């Protein structure tokens, strides 16, 4: 009996001792329900993709990984799993069994405040580089279903790595023109295309290179028949090449592609896109800003304007705004400026009707003048192309202009009185001369 009791006690004690271990093992197995692991980190070396290995620094933490290589924005984290569809397209997609994506957190905890990005079957470092610091970083990858909720059992893995923001991969950065710019035969755009870690050679040699070569420009598609030009410099004008190959349209796209001296595309492809509007044939209305003077009628041969006469303009495809507190440039918005004979008399108008008396015309003479109205951006920069209209007129000061009226009256009085005074003075001079001659004769 004692032996049976002892044996029972041993069994109970053994169960109690082993239960926490069993629970712990089960919990660990449940933290990775689809066998998610870090496979490698793809890195570029002289144009070739190399797979940097990862390792598990702590055997007690089955889902933690590290790498000995420095990770850059050019790199790509690859992982493997099974029995589940991971795709970035699943973000906000309808709920579907065994389907989802990955949420990326900074640090070791899947907290809302630590969330930095969504990912699919791989994680490009460039997608999270703005959230990383120089030096050591740890990120947590959590598998979620299409509705954004963690799957059951919870599946999470972490990766610790050294990060440097310095990129070694060639790139294309479009400094100008800005997206949505217009290209026509009369609208010339300045291009400034930067190519970090890649040199555009003035005299390219027929050699394969990952650091130098040329840049091809296509429109809409990278096809031989869509090639506009091959350039060897970073700054140029649209008039330097035949951009008229582009068909007219408001949703055209320029595609810039880096190539080596043998006309081979850089691998992986280095491209950049720029949305433009093209109207070389004038077949479409591309919505350019316009301004026209409606009043007075420009067709009149003799236009007289005073301070109280109304001037009216029509503005199309452009919004006049009050920019007294905000002078940040914004497409399609700005102010109206007015000049007389090249002298600016208003620089911040946001209305289409005004009189000369409302402008800062100062003291100007009567006579023939030229008035110019022009649309400019909110920070007073000229539009490209310049948008303006002008008319010639005779300036006639209004009678209620006190200073000018006084001057005119004085001049008028002088005009009417001068002839009489001149006659009197002439008669007096003649009398004096005759009298003087008579005195001289008498003395003689």
Secondary structure, 3 states (H helix, E strand, C coil): CHHHHHHHHHHHHHHHHHHHHHHHHHHHHHCCCCCCEEEEEEEEECCEEEEECCECCCCCCCCEEEEEEEECCCCEEEEECCCCEECHHHCCCCCCCCEEEEEEEECCCCCHHHEEEEECCEEEHHHCHHHCCCEEEEEEEEEEECCCCECCCCCEEEEEEEECCCCCCCCCEEEECCCCEEECCCCCCEEEEECCCCEECCCCCCCCCCCEEEEEEEECCCCHHHEEEEECCCEEEHHHCCHHHCCCEEEEEEEEEEECCCCCECCCCCEEEEEEEECCCCCCCCCCCEEEEEECCCCCCCCEECCCCEEEEEEECCEECCCCCCCCCCCCEEEEEEEECCEEEEEEECCCEEEHHHCCCCCCCCEEEEEEEEEEECCCCEEEEEEEEEEEEEECCCCCCHHHHHHHHHHHHHHHHHHHHHHHHHHHHHHHHHHHHHHHHHHC
